[in-house]
Amino acid sequence: MKQIDFLELVKKRQSTRGYSDKQVEKEKIDRCLEAGRLAPSACNAQPWSFIVVDDPELKNQVADLTADRLLPLNHFTKQAPVHIVLVIEKANLTSNLGSAIKDKFFPWIIDNHGIFST
């Protein structure tokens, strides 16, 4: 396993707004999902699940829904070849704390695999 210097990872972190049409390898997606499932959470509750959306029609629907409702300027996500949708259980103290931890942790996992996230 390659040792990663966390500070170096933080320095190269960026938010991507342009995407290649190249498909993301299933192995990379699976590794990111595995790391996300193992991410720390309050009381190890892990109150989230992941849905991979790579079907072009569904991907566009997801992009439209998030752009229209959550982030009005988020239309550029239609260009991404795949979406990983994070589904959070009904909020409670444990899930709120766990989600905060996951929200900080998961983008680093994705970037570490050379797949840039927003």
Jmol script that loads the backbone (N, CA, C; Angstrom):
load data "model"
ATOM      1  N   MET A   1       0.842  -1.176   0.000  1.00  0.00           N
ATOM      2  CA  MET A   1       0.000   0.000   0.000  1.00  0.00           C
ATOM      3  C   MET A   1       0.891   1.244   0.000  1.00  0.00           C
ATOM      4  N   LYS A   2       0.562   2.175  -0.856  1.00  0.00           N
ATOM      5  CA  LYS A   2       1.328   3.409  -0.970  1.00  0.00           C
ATOM      6  C   LYS A   2       1.020   4.332   0.208  1.00  0.00           C
ATOM      7  N   GLN A   3       2.065   4.845   0.839  1.00  0.00           N
ATOM      8  CA  GLN A   3       1.899   5.773   1.955  1.00  0.00           C
ATOM      9  C   GLN A   3       1.617   7.168   1.400  1.00  0.00           C
ATOM     10  N   ILE A   4       0.567   7.801   1.849  1.00  0.00           N
ATOM     11  CA  ILE A   4       0.181   9.126   1.384  1.00  0.00           C
ATOM     12  C   ILE A   4       0.425  10.132   2.502  1.00  0.00           C
ATOM     13  N   ASP A   5       1.112  11.212   2.172  1.00  0.00           N
ATOM     14  CA  ASP A   5       1.300  12.307   3.118  1.00  0.00           C
ATOM     15  C   ASP A   5       0.034  13.155   3.087  1.00  0.00           C
ATOM     16  N   PHE A   6      -0.675  13.203   4.206  1.00  0.00           N
ATOM     17  CA  PHE A   6      -1.951  13.908   4.260  1.00  0.00           C
ATOM     18  C   PHE A   6      -1.796  15.373   3.873  1.00  0.00           C
ATOM     19  N   LEU A   7      -0.736  16.024   4.322  1.00  0.00           N
ATOM     20  CA  LEU A   7      -0.531  17.429   3.991  1.00  0.00           C
ATOM     21  C   LEU A   7      -0.392  17.609   2.481  1.00  0.00           C
ATOM     22  N   GLU A   8       0.331  16.715   1.821  1.00  0.00           N
ATOM     23  CA  GLU A   8       0.465  16.800   0.361  1.00  0.00           C
ATOM     24  C   GLU A   8      -0.888  16.601  -0.319  1.00  0.00           C
ATOM     25  N   LEU A   9      -1.687  15.700   0.206  1.00  0.00           N
ATOM     26  CA  LEU A   9      -3.024  15.475  -0.339  1.00  0.00           C
ATOM     27  C   LEU A   9      -3.884  16.729  -0.193  1.00  0.00           C
ATOM     28  N   VAL A  10      -3.814  17.384   0.960  1.00  0.00           N
ATOM     29  CA  VAL A  10      -4.576  18.610   1.190  1.00  0.00           C
ATOM     30  C   VAL A  10      -4.121  19.706   0.230  1.00  0.00           C
ATOM     31  N   LYS A  11      -2.827  19.817   0.001  1.00  0.00           N
ATOM     32  CA  LYS A  11      -2.296  20.865  -0.875  1.00  0.00           C
ATOM     33  C   LYS A  11      -2.772  20.715  -2.315  1.00  0.00           C
ATOM     34  N   LYS A  12      -2.952  19.487  -2.775  1.00  0.00           N
ATOM     35  CA  LYS A  12      -3.349  19.302  -4.175  1.00  0.00           C
ATOM     36  C   LYS A  12      -4.861  19.205  -4.362  1.00  0.00           C
ATOM     37  N   ARG A  13      -5.613  19.274  -3.282  1.00  0.00           N
ATOM     38  CA  ARG A  13      -7.079  19.178  -3.344  1.00  0.00           C
ATOM     39  C   ARG A  13      -7.660  20.349  -4.111  1.00  0.00           C
ATOM     40  N   GLN A  14      -8.623  20.068  -4.970  1.00  0.00           N
ATOM     41  CA  GLN A  14      -9.293  21.123  -5.730  1.00  0.00           C
ATOM     42  C   GLN A  14     -10.718  20.702  -6.029  1.00  0.00           C
ATOM     43  N   SER A  15     -11.543  21.664  -6.371  1.00  0.00           N
ATOM     44  CA  SER A  15     -12.904  21.381  -6.824  1.00  0.00           C
ATOM     45  C   SER A  15     -12.905  21.442  -8.341  1.00  0.00           C
ATOM     46  N   THR A  16     -13.395  20.401  -8.963  1.00  0.00           N
ATOM     47  CA  THR A  16     -13.377  20.290 -10.416  1.00  0.00           C
ATOM     48  C   THR A  16     -14.687  20.791 -10.991  1.00  0.00           C
ATOM     49  N   ARG A  17     -14.600  21.534 -12.084  1.00  0.00           N
ATOM     50  CA  ARG A  17     -15.794  22.043 -12.759  1.00  0.00           C
ATOM     51  C   ARG A  17     -15.871  21.570 -14.206  1.00  0.00           C
ATOM     52  N   GLY A  18     -14.823  20.930 -14.683  1.00  0.00           N
ATOM     53  CA  GLY A  18     -14.812  20.389 -16.037  1.00  0.00           C
ATOM     54  C   GLY A  18     -14.485  18.908 -15.960  1.00  0.00           C
ATOM     55  N   TYR A  19     -15.115  18.121 -16.807  1.00  0.00           N
ATOM     56  CA  TYR A  19     -14.964  16.674 -16.715  1.00  0.00           C
ATOM     57  C   TYR A  19     -14.622  16.079 -18.066  1.00  0.00           C
ATOM     58  N   SER A  20     -13.868  15.006 -18.038  1.00  0.00           N
ATOM     59  CA  SER A  20     -13.567  14.219 -19.225  1.00  0.00           C
ATOM     60  C   SER A  20     -14.754  13.301 -19.493  1.00  0.00           C
ATOM     61  N   ASP A  21     -14.919  12.894 -20.743  1.00  0.00           N
ATOM     62  CA  ASP A  21     -15.979  11.926 -21.040  1.00  0.00           C
ATOM     63  C   ASP A  21     -15.485  10.492 -20.848  1.00  0.00           C
ATOM     64  N   LYS A  22     -14.240  10.350 -20.416  1.00  0.00           N
ATOM     65  CA  LYS A  22     -13.660   9.031 -20.158  1.00  0.00           C
ATOM     66  C   LYS A  22     -14.380   8.374 -18.978  1.00  0.00           C
ATOM     67  N   GLN A  23     -14.753   7.120 -19.147  1.00  0.00           N
ATOM     68  CA  GLN A  23     -15.419   6.388 -18.072  1.00  0.00           C
ATOM     69  C   GLN A  23     -14.443   6.121 -16.926  1.00  0.00           C
ATOM     70  N   VAL A  24     -14.952   6.169 -15.722  1.00  0.00           N
ATOM     71  CA  VAL A  24     -14.149   5.872 -14.537  1.00  0.00           C
ATOM     72  C   VAL A  24     -14.144   4.361 -14.351  1.00  0.00           C
ATOM     73  N   GLU A  25     -12.956   3.803 -14.153  1.00  0.00           N
ATOM     74  CA  GLU A  25     -12.831   2.358 -14.009  1.00  0.00           C
ATOM     75  C   GLU A  25     -13.626   1.867 -12.800  1.00  0.00           C
ATOM     76  N   LYS A  26     -14.315   0.743 -12.981  1.00  0.00           N
ATOM     77  CA  LYS A  26     -15.134   0.159 -11.912  1.00  0.00           C
ATOM     78  C   LYS A  26     -14.294  -0.101 -10.663  1.00  0.00           C
ATOM     79  N   GLU A  27     -13.060  -0.539 -10.854  1.00  0.00           N
ATOM     80  CA  GLU A  27     -12.186  -0.823  -9.712  1.00  0.00           C
ATOM     81  C   GLU A  27     -11.961   0.435  -8.864  1.00  0.00           C
ATOM     82  N   LYS A  28     -11.779   1.587  -9.511  1.00  0.00           N
ATOM     83  CA  LYS A  28     -11.583   2.832  -8.758  1.00  0.00           C
ATOM     84  C   LYS A  28     -12.850   3.218  -8.006  1.00  0.00           C
ATOM     85  N   ILE A  29     -13.988   3.067  -8.665  1.00  0.00           N
ATOM     86  CA  ILE A  29     -15.259   3.378  -8.000  1.00  0.00           C
ATOM     87  C   ILE A  29     -15.447   2.459  -6.797  1.00  0.00           C
ATOM     88  N   ASP A  30     -15.199   1.170  -6.988  1.00  0.00           N
ATOM     89  CA  ASP A  30     -15.358   0.205  -5.894  1.00  0.00           C
ATOM     90  C   ASP A  30     -14.436   0.523  -4.717  1.00  0.00           C
ATOM     91  N   ARG A  31     -13.198   0.929  -5.006  1.00  0.00           N
ATOM     92  CA  ARG A  31     -12.259   1.262  -3.930  1.00  0.00           C
ATOM     93  C   ARG A  31     -12.716   2.505  -3.163  1.00  0.00           C
ATOM     94  N   CYS A  32     -13.233   3.484  -3.897  1.00  0.00           N
ATOM     95  CA  CYS A  32     -13.756   4.692  -3.236  1.00  0.00           C
ATOM     96  C   CYS A  32     -14.956   4.352  -2.362  1.00  0.00           C
ATOM     97  N   LEU A  33     -15.842   3.510  -2.886  1.00  0.00           N
ATOM     98  CA  LEU A  33     -17.017   3.109  -2.110  1.00  0.00           C
ATOM     99  C   LEU A  33     -16.615   2.326  -0.868  1.00  0.00           C
ATOM    100  N   GLU A  34     -15.637   1.446  -1.027  1.00  0.00           N
ATOM    101  CA  GLU A  34     -15.175   0.671   0.128  1.00  0.00           C
ATOM    102  C   GLU A  34     -14.620   1.601   1.206  1.00  0.00           C
ATOM    103  N   ALA A  35     -13.806   2.562   0.798  1.00  0.00           N
ATOM    104  CA  ALA A  35     -13.246   3.506   1.766  1.00  0.00           C
ATOM    105  C   ALA A  35     -14.354   4.346   2.395  1.00  0.00           C
ATOM    106  N   GLY A  36     -15.338   4.750   1.600  1.00  0.00           N
ATOM    107  CA  GLY A  36     -16.462   5.516   2.139  1.00  0.00           C
ATOM    108  C   GLY A  36     -17.264   4.720   3.146  1.00  0.00           C
ATOM    109  N   ARG A  37     -17.443   3.439   2.871  1.00  0.00           N
ATOM    110  CA  ARG A  37     -18.176   2.585   3.818  1.00  0.00           C
ATOM    111  C   ARG A  37     -17.408   2.419   5.123  1.00  0.00           C
ATOM    112  N   LEU A  38     -16.084   2.473   5.029  1.00  0.00           N
ATOM    113  CA  LEU A  38     -15.244   2.306   6.215  1.00  0.00           C
ATOM    114  C   LEU A  38     -14.922   3.626   6.908  1.00  0.00           C
ATOM    115  N   ALA A  39     -15.400   4.742   6.353  1.00  0.00           N
ATOM    116  CA  ALA A  39     -15.114   6.056   6.938  1.00  0.00           C
ATOM    117  C   ALA A  39     -15.623   6.111   8.367  1.00  0.00           C
ATOM    118  N   PRO A  40     -14.918   6.838   9.211  1.00  0.00           N
ATOM    119  CA  PRO A  40     -15.358   6.937  10.601  1.00  0.00           C
ATOM    120  C   PRO A  40     -16.714   7.623  10.716  1.00  0.00           C
ATOM    121  N   SER A  41     -17.471   7.195  11.699  1.00  0.00           N
ATOM    122  CA  SER A  41     -18.758   7.825  11.990  1.00  0.00           C
ATOM    123  C   SER A  41     -19.000   7.740  13.494  1.00  0.00           C
ATOM    124  N   ALA A  42     -19.836   8.624  13.976  1.00  0.00           N
ATOM    125  CA  ALA A  42     -20.153   8.630  15.405  1.00  0.00           C
ATOM    126  C   ALA A  42     -20.763   7.291  15.803  1.00  0.00           C
ATOM    127  N   CYS A  43     -20.234   6.698  16.846  1.00  0.00           N
ATOM    128  CA  CYS A  43     -20.700   5.399  17.354  1.00  0.00           C
ATOM    129  C   CYS A  43     -20.678   4.318  16.277  1.00  0.00           C
ATOM    130  N   ASN A  44     -19.851   4.495  15.256  1.00  0.00           N
ATOM    131  CA  ASN A  44     -19.744   3.557  14.133  1.00  0.00           C
ATOM    132  C   ASN A  44     -21.107   3.276  13.500  1.00  0.00           C
ATOM    133  N   ALA A  45     -21.980   4.259  13.522  1.00  0.00           N
ATOM    134  CA  ALA A  45     -23.338   4.082  12.988  1.00  0.00           C
ATOM    135  C   ALA A  45     -23.354   3.984  11.468  1.00  0.00           C
ATOM    136  N   GLN A  46     -22.432   4.669  10.813  1.00  0.00           N
ATOM    137  CA  GLN A  46     -22.360   4.707   9.350  1.00  0.00           C
ATOM    138  C   GLN A  46     -23.759   4.847   8.740  1.00  0.00           C
ATOM    139  N   PRO A  47     -24.412   5.966   9.021  1.00  0.00           N
ATOM    140  CA  PRO A  47     -25.806   6.152   8.610  1.00  0.00           C
ATOM    141  C   PRO A  47     -25.954   6.612   7.160  1.00  0.00           C
ATOM    142  N   TRP A  48     -25.190   6.033   6.268  1.00  0.00           N
ATOM    143  CA  TRP A  48     -25.248   6.424   4.866  1.00  0.00           C
ATOM    144  C   TRP A  48     -25.112   5.207   3.973  1.00  0.00           C
ATOM    145  N   SER A  49     -25.530   5.387   2.753  1.00  0.00           N
ATOM    146  CA  SER A  49     -25.292   4.385   1.714  1.00  0.00           C
ATOM    147  C   SER A  49     -24.981   5.141   0.433  1.00  0.00           C
ATOM    148  N   PHE A  50     -24.454   4.432  -0.542  1.00  0.00           N
ATOM    149  CA  PHE A  50     -24.014   5.043  -1.786  1.00  0.00           C
ATOM    150  C   PHE A  50     -24.751   4.409  -2.954  1.00  0.00           C
ATOM    151  N   ILE A  51     -25.113   5.232  -3.921  1.00  0.00           N
ATOM    152  CA  ILE A  51     -25.721   4.741  -5.157  1.00  0.00           C
ATOM    153  C   ILE A  51     -24.865   5.262  -6.305  1.00  0.00           C
ATOM    154  N   VAL A  52     -24.352   4.356  -7.119  1.00  0.00           N
ATOM    155  CA  VAL A  52     -23.558   4.737  -8.286  1.00  0.00           C
ATOM    156  C   VAL A  52     -24.507   4.893  -9.468  1.00  0.00           C
ATOM    157  N   VAL A  53     -24.454   6.055 -10.101  1.00  0.00           N
ATOM    158  CA  VAL A  53     -25.319   6.345 -11.244  1.00  0.00           C
ATOM    159  C   VAL A  53     -24.422   6.614 -12.445  1.00  0.00           C
ATOM    160  N   ASP A  54     -24.427   5.661 -13.394  1.00  0.00           N
ATOM    161  CA  ASP A  54     -23.644   5.869 -14.612  1.00  0.00           C
ATOM    162  C   ASP A  54     -24.494   5.778 -15.878  1.00  0.00           C
ATOM    163  N   ASP A  55     -25.753   5.426 -15.732  1.00  0.00           N
ATOM    164  CA  ASP A  55     -26.672   5.435 -16.866  1.00  0.00           C
ATOM    165  C   ASP A  55     -26.871   6.894 -17.290  1.00  0.00           C
ATOM    166  N   PRO A  56     -26.622   7.230 -18.567  1.00  0.00           N
ATOM    167  CA  PRO A  56     -26.681   8.636 -18.993  1.00  0.00           C
ATOM    168  C   PRO A  56     -28.001   9.338 -18.672  1.00  0.00           C
ATOM    169  N   GLU A  57     -29.120   8.685 -18.881  1.00  0.00           N
ATOM    170  CA  GLU A  57     -30.410   9.329 -18.624  1.00  0.00           C
ATOM    171  C   GLU A  57     -30.610   9.590 -17.125  1.00  0.00           C
ATOM    172  N   LEU A  58     -30.330   8.575 -16.305  1.00  0.00           N
ATOM    173  CA  LEU A  58     -30.469   8.749 -14.852  1.00  0.00           C
ATOM    174  C   LEU A  58     -29.475   9.779 -14.318  1.00  0.00           C
ATOM    175  N   LYS A  59     -28.266   9.750 -14.855  1.00  0.00           N
ATOM    176  CA  LYS A  59     -27.237  10.700 -14.437  1.00  0.00           C
ATOM    177  C   LYS A  59     -27.698  12.138 -14.690  1.00  0.00           C
ATOM    178  N   ASN A  60     -28.301  12.370 -15.852  1.00  0.00           N
ATOM    179  CA  ASN A  60     -28.809  13.708 -16.163  1.00  0.00           C
ATOM    180  C   ASN A  60     -29.962  14.099 -15.247  1.00  0.00           C
ATOM    181  N   GLN A  61     -30.810  13.129 -14.900  1.00  0.00           N
ATOM    182  CA  GLN A  61     -31.910  13.418 -13.976  1.00  0.00           C
ATOM    183  C   GLN A  61     -31.375  13.803 -12.596  1.00  0.00           C
ATOM    184  N   VAL A  62     -30.362  13.069 -12.134  1.00  0.00           N
ATOM    185  CA  VAL A  62     -29.743  13.393 -10.841  1.00  0.00           C
ATOM    186  C   VAL A  62     -29.138  14.794 -10.900  1.00  0.00           C
ATOM    187  N   ALA A  63     -28.429  15.087 -11.979  1.00  0.00           N
ATOM    188  CA  ALA A  63     -27.812  16.414 -12.121  1.00  0.00           C
ATOM    189  C   ALA A  63     -28.873  17.508 -12.135  1.00  0.00           C
ATOM    190  N   ASP A  64     -29.966  17.275 -12.860  1.00  0.00           N
ATOM    191  CA  ASP A  64     -31.046  18.271 -12.912  1.00  0.00           C
ATOM    192  C   ASP A  64     -31.664  18.493 -11.535  1.00  0.00           C
ATOM    193  N   LEU A  65     -31.923  17.413 -10.811  1.00  0.00           N
ATOM    194  CA  LEU A  65     -32.545  17.538  -9.494  1.00  0.00           C
ATOM    195  C   LEU A  65     -31.654  18.286  -8.514  1.00  0.00           C
ATOM    196  N   THR A  66     -30.376  17.969  -8.506  1.00  0.00           N
ATOM    197  CA  THR A  66     -29.486  18.653  -7.564  1.00  0.00           C
ATOM    198  C   THR A  66     -29.246  20.087  -7.983  1.00  0.00           C
ATOM    199  N   ALA A  67     -29.163  20.339  -9.270  1.00  0.00           N
ATOM    200  CA  ALA A  67     -28.929  21.713  -9.729  1.00  0.00           C
ATOM    201  C   ALA A  67     -30.144  22.588  -9.451  1.00  0.00           C
ATOM    202  N   ASP A  68     -31.325  22.064  -9.689  1.00  0.00           N
ATOM    203  CA  ASP A  68     -32.531  22.866  -9.514  1.00  0.00           C
ATOM    204  C   ASP A  68     -32.875  23.110  -8.051  1.00  0.00           C
ATOM    205  N   ARG A  69     -32.649  22.114  -7.210  1.00  0.00           N
ATOM    206  CA  ARG A  69     -33.120  22.212  -5.827  1.00  0.00           C
ATOM    207  C   ARG A  69     -32.039  22.583  -4.826  1.00  0.00           C
ATOM    208  N   LEU A  70     -30.859  22.049  -5.014  1.00  0.00           N
ATOM    209  CA  LEU A  70     -29.829  22.233  -3.996  1.00  0.00           C
ATOM    210  C   LEU A  70     -28.798  23.295  -4.362  1.00  0.00           C
ATOM    211  N   LEU A  71     -28.313  23.213  -5.568  1.00  0.00           N
ATOM    212  CA  LEU A  71     -27.227  24.100  -5.994  1.00  0.00           C
ATOM    213  C   LEU A  71     -27.545  24.666  -7.372  1.00  0.00           C
ATOM    214  N   PRO A  72     -28.184  25.806  -7.447  1.00  0.00           N
ATOM    215  CA  PRO A  72     -28.628  26.339  -8.733  1.00  0.00           C
ATOM    216  C   PRO A  72     -27.521  26.481  -9.780  1.00  0.00           C
ATOM    217  N   LEU A  73     -26.283  26.617  -9.358  1.00  0.00           N
ATOM    218  CA  LEU A  73     -25.185  26.781 -10.314  1.00  0.00           C
ATOM    219  C   LEU A  73     -24.497  25.462 -10.648  1.00  0.00           C
ATOM    220  N   ASN A  74     -25.091  24.358 -10.295  1.00  0.00           N
ATOM    221  CA  ASN A  74     -24.445  23.049 -10.371  1.00  0.00           C
ATOM    222  C   ASN A  74     -24.712  22.304 -11.683  1.00  0.00           C
ATOM    223  N   HIS A  75     -25.110  22.981 -12.743  1.00  0.00           N
ATOM    224  CA  HIS A  75     -25.440  22.301 -13.998  1.00  0.00           C
ATOM    225  C   HIS A  75     -24.235  21.642 -14.662  1.00  0.00           C
ATOM    226  N   PHE A  76     -23.030  22.057 -14.330  1.00  0.00           N
ATOM    227  CA  PHE A  76     -21.837  21.459 -14.924  1.00  0.00           C
ATOM    228  C   PHE A  76     -21.691  19.984 -14.573  1.00  0.00           C
ATOM    229  N   THR A  77     -22.395  19.501 -13.557  1.00  0.00           N
ATOM    230  CA  THR A  77     -22.269  18.095 -13.169  1.00  0.00           C
ATOM    231  C   THR A  77     -22.810  17.139 -14.223  1.00  0.00           C
ATOM    232  N   LYS A  78     -23.597  17.637 -15.180  1.00  0.00           N
ATOM    233  CA  LYS A  78     -24.069  16.768 -16.266  1.00  0.00           C
ATOM    234  C   LYS A  78     -22.902  16.217 -17.070  1.00  0.00           C
ATOM    235  N   GLN A  79     -21.776  16.902 -17.055  1.00  0.00           N
ATOM    236  CA  GLN A  79     -20.604  16.471 -17.813  1.00  0.00           C
ATOM    237  C   GLN A  79     -19.885  15.291 -17.161  1.00  0.00           C
ATOM    238  N   ALA A  80     -20.100  15.080 -15.880  1.00  0.00           N
ATOM    239  CA  ALA A  80     -19.395  14.014 -15.167  1.00  0.00           C
ATOM    240  C   ALA A  80     -19.841  12.652 -15.694  1.00  0.00           C
ATOM    241  N   PRO A  81     -18.914  11.720 -15.914  1.00  0.00           N
ATOM    242  CA  PRO A  81     -19.279  10.413 -16.452  1.00  0.00           C
ATOM    243  C   PRO A  81     -20.011   9.513 -15.460  1.00  0.00           C
ATOM    244  N   VAL A  82     -19.928   9.822 -14.175  1.00  0.00           N
ATOM    245  CA  VAL A  82     -20.589   9.009 -13.152  1.00  0.00           C
ATOM    246  C   VAL A  82     -20.897   9.897 -11.946  1.00  0.00           C
ATOM    247  N   HIS A  83     -21.979   9.577 -11.264  1.00  0.00           N
ATOM    248  CA  HIS A  83     -22.317  10.255 -10.011  1.00  0.00           C
ATOM    249  C   HIS A  83     -22.336   9.206  -8.907  1.00  0.00           C
ATOM    250  N   ILE A  84     -21.856   9.588  -7.745  1.00  0.00           N
ATOM    251  CA  ILE A  84     -22.027   8.761  -6.557  1.00  0.00           C
ATOM    252  C   ILE A  84     -22.954   9.548  -5.641  1.00  0.00           C
ATOM    253  N   VAL A  85     -24.157   9.029  -5.473  1.00  0.00           N
ATOM    254  CA  VAL A  85     -25.168   9.689  -4.658  1.00  0.00           C
ATOM    255  C   VAL A  85     -25.048   9.151  -3.237  1.00  0.00           C
ATOM    256  N   LEU A  86     -24.910  10.052  -2.280  1.00  0.00           N
ATOM    257  CA  LEU A  86     -24.848   9.654  -0.877  1.00  0.00           C
ATOM    258  C   LEU A  86     -26.228   9.808  -0.276  1.00  0.00           C
ATOM    259  N   VAL A  87     -26.730   8.735   0.294  1.00  0.00           N
ATOM    260  CA  VAL A  87     -28.052   8.722   0.915  1.00  0.00           C
ATOM    261  C   VAL A  87     -27.846   8.623   2.421  1.00  0.00           C
ATOM    262  N   ILE A  88     -28.411   9.582   3.132  1.00  0.00           N
ATOM    263  CA  ILE A  88     -28.248   9.649   4.584  1.00  0.00           C
ATOM    264  C   ILE A  88     -29.543   9.209   5.253  1.00  0.00           C
ATOM    265  N   GLU A  89     -29.412   8.399   6.299  1.00  0.00           N
ATOM    266  CA  GLU A  89     -30.583   7.994   7.069  1.00  0.00           C
ATOM    267  C   GLU A  89     -31.215   9.213   7.725  1.00  0.00           C
ATOM    268  N   LYS A  90     -32.430   9.030   8.198  1.00  0.00           N
ATOM    269  CA  LYS A  90     -33.121  10.105   8.912  1.00  0.00           C
ATOM    270  C   LYS A  90     -32.202  10.671   9.989  1.00  0.00           C
ATOM    271  N   ALA A  91     -32.153  11.973  10.029  1.00  0.00           N
ATOM    272  CA  ALA A  91     -31.206  12.648  10.917  1.00  0.00           C
ATOM    273  C   ALA A  91     -31.494  12.378  12.391  1.00  0.00           C
ATOM    274  N   ASN A  92     -30.439  12.094  13.097  1.00  0.00           N
ATOM    275  CA  ASN A  92     -30.437  12.062  14.556  1.00  0.00           C
ATOM    276  C   ASN A  92     -29.037  12.504  14.973  1.00  0.00           C
ATOM    277  N   LEU A  93     -28.771  12.605  16.229  1.00  0.00           N
ATOM    278  CA  LEU A  93     -27.472  13.109  16.665  1.00  0.00           C
ATOM    279  C   LEU A  93     -26.333  12.290  16.078  1.00  0.00           C
ATOM    280  N   THR A  94     -26.449  10.967  16.140  1.00  0.00           N
ATOM    281  CA  THR A  94     -25.393  10.107  15.635  1.00  0.00           C
ATOM    282  C   THR A  94     -25.200  10.288  14.139  1.00  0.00           C
ATOM    283  N   SER A  95     -26.289  10.305  13.375  1.00  0.00           N
ATOM    284  CA  SER A  95     -26.142  10.436  11.927  1.00  0.00           C
ATOM    285  C   SER A  95     -25.631  11.819  11.549  1.00  0.00           C
ATOM    286  N   ASN A  96     -26.033  12.855  12.288  1.00  0.00           N
ATOM    287  CA  ASN A  96     -25.518  14.197  11.996  1.00  0.00           C
ATOM    288  C   ASN A  96     -24.013  14.267  12.206  1.00  0.00           C
ATOM    289  N   LEU A  97     -23.531  13.713  13.309  1.00  0.00           N
ATOM    290  CA  LEU A  97     -22.094  13.701  13.558  1.00  0.00           C
ATOM    291  C   LEU A  97     -21.378  12.830  12.537  1.00  0.00           C
ATOM    292  N   GLY A  98     -21.939  11.661  12.259  1.00  0.00           N
ATOM    293  CA  GLY A  98     -21.333  10.762  11.282  1.00  0.00           C
ATOM    294  C   GLY A  98     -21.278  11.378   9.899  1.00  0.00           C
ATOM    295  N   SER A  99     -22.328  12.066   9.504  1.00  0.00           N
ATOM    296  CA  SER A  99     -22.356  12.707   8.192  1.00  0.00           C
ATOM    297  C   SER A  99     -21.319  13.811   8.100  1.00  0.00           C
ATOM    298  N   ALA A 100     -21.142  14.555   9.161  1.00  0.00           N
ATOM    299  CA  ALA A 100     -20.135  15.615   9.154  1.00  0.00           C
ATOM    300  C   ALA A 100     -18.744  15.023   8.965  1.00  0.00           C
ATOM    301  N   ILE A 101     -18.478  13.907   9.622  1.00  0.00           N
ATOM    302  CA  ILE A 101     -17.187  13.237   9.469  1.00  0.00           C
ATOM    303  C   ILE A 101     -17.035  12.730   8.039  1.00  0.00           C
ATOM    304  N   LYS A 102     -18.054  12.047   7.521  1.00  0.00           N
ATOM    305  CA  LYS A 102     -18.012  11.505   6.168  1.00  0.00           C
ATOM    306  C   LYS A 102     -17.846  12.600   5.132  1.00  0.00           C
ATOM    307  N   ASP A 103     -18.550  13.723   5.301  1.00  0.00           N
ATOM    308  CA  ASP A 103     -18.471  14.821   4.339  1.00  0.00           C
ATOM    309  C   ASP A 103     -17.054  15.366   4.218  1.00  0.00           C
ATOM    310  N   LYS A 104     -16.309  15.323   5.288  1.00  0.00           N
ATOM    311  CA  LYS A 104     -14.922  15.791   5.251  1.00  0.00           C
ATOM    312  C   LYS A 104     -13.987  14.713   4.713  1.00  0.00           C
ATOM    313  N   PHE A 105     -14.321  13.453   4.906  1.00  0.00           N
ATOM    314  CA  PHE A 105     -13.435  12.333   4.602  1.00  0.00           C
ATOM    315  C   PHE A 105     -13.552  11.862   3.151  1.00  0.00           C
ATOM    316  N   PHE A 106     -14.760  11.743   2.616  1.00  0.00           N
ATOM    317  CA  PHE A 106     -14.980  11.104   1.317  1.00  0.00           C
ATOM    318  C   PHE A 106     -14.320  11.835   0.152  1.00  0.00           C
ATOM    319  N   PRO A 107     -14.359  13.177   0.074  1.00  0.00           N
ATOM    320  CA  PRO A 107     -13.673  13.833  -1.046  1.00  0.00           C
ATOM    321  C   PRO A 107     -12.178  13.533  -1.105  1.00  0.00           C
ATOM    322  N   TRP A 108     -11.541  13.347   0.037  1.00  0.00           N
ATOM    323  CA  TRP A 108     -10.113  13.019   0.044  1.00  0.00           C
ATOM    324  C   TRP A 108      -9.889  11.631  -0.545  1.00  0.00           C
ATOM    325  N   ILE A 109     -10.780  10.708  -0.264  1.00  0.00           N
ATOM    326  CA  ILE A 109     -10.676   9.354  -0.803  1.00  0.00           C
ATOM    327  C   ILE A 109     -10.737   9.403  -2.317  1.00  0.00           C
ATOM    328  N   ILE A 110     -11.712  10.123  -2.839  1.00  0.00           N
ATOM    329  CA  ILE A 110     -11.898  10.205  -4.283  1.00  0.00           C
ATOM    330  C   ILE A 110     -10.677  10.842  -4.932  1.00  0.00           C
ATOM    331  N   ASP A 111     -10.196  11.949  -4.385  1.00  0.00           N
ATOM    332  CA  ASP A 111      -9.025  12.613  -4.950  1.00  0.00           C
ATOM    333  C   ASP A 111      -7.805  11.709  -4.905  1.00  0.00           C
ATOM    334  N   ASN A 112      -7.667  10.938  -3.852  1.00  0.00           N
ATOM    335  CA  ASN A 112      -6.532  10.041  -3.711  1.00  0.00           C
ATOM    336  C   ASN A 112      -6.497   8.991  -4.815  1.00  0.00           C
ATOM    337  N   HIS A 113      -7.639   8.684  -5.406  1.00  0.00           N
ATOM    338  CA  HIS A 113      -7.703   7.718  -6.497  1.00  0.00           C
ATOM    339  C   HIS A 113      -7.613   8.399  -7.862  1.00  0.00           C
ATOM    340  N   GLY A 114      -7.300   9.682  -7.882  1.00  0.00           N
ATOM    341  CA  GLY A 114      -7.163  10.390  -9.146  1.00  0.00           C
ATOM    342  C   GLY A 114      -8.488  10.720  -9.797  1.00  0.00           C
ATOM    343  N   ILE A 115      -9.568  10.645  -9.030  1.00  0.00           N
ATOM    344  CA  ILE A 115     -10.900  11.000  -9.516  1.00  0.00           C
ATOM    345  C   ILE A 115     -11.269  12.257  -8.749  1.00  0.00           C
ATOM    346  N   PHE A 116     -11.447  13.352  -9.428  1.00  0.00           N
ATOM    347  CA  PHE A 116     -11.653  14.606  -8.721  1.00  0.00           C
ATOM    348  C   PHE A 116     -13.121  14.828  -8.458  1.00  0.00           C
ATOM    349  N   SER A 117     -13.410  15.381  -7.297  1.00  0.00           N
ATOM    350  CA  SER A 117     -14.790  15.526  -6.834  1.00  0.00           C
ATOM    351  C   SER A 117     -15.148  16.984  -6.664  1.00  0.00           C
ATOM    352  N   THR A 118     -16.464  17.215  -6.516  1.00  0.00           N
ATOM    353  CA  THR A 118     -16.931  18.573  -6.240  1.00  0.00           C
ATOM    354  C   THR A 118     -17.739  18.552  -4.972  1.00  0.00           C
TER     355      THR A 118
END
end "model"
wireframe off; spacefill off
backbone 0.3
color backbone group
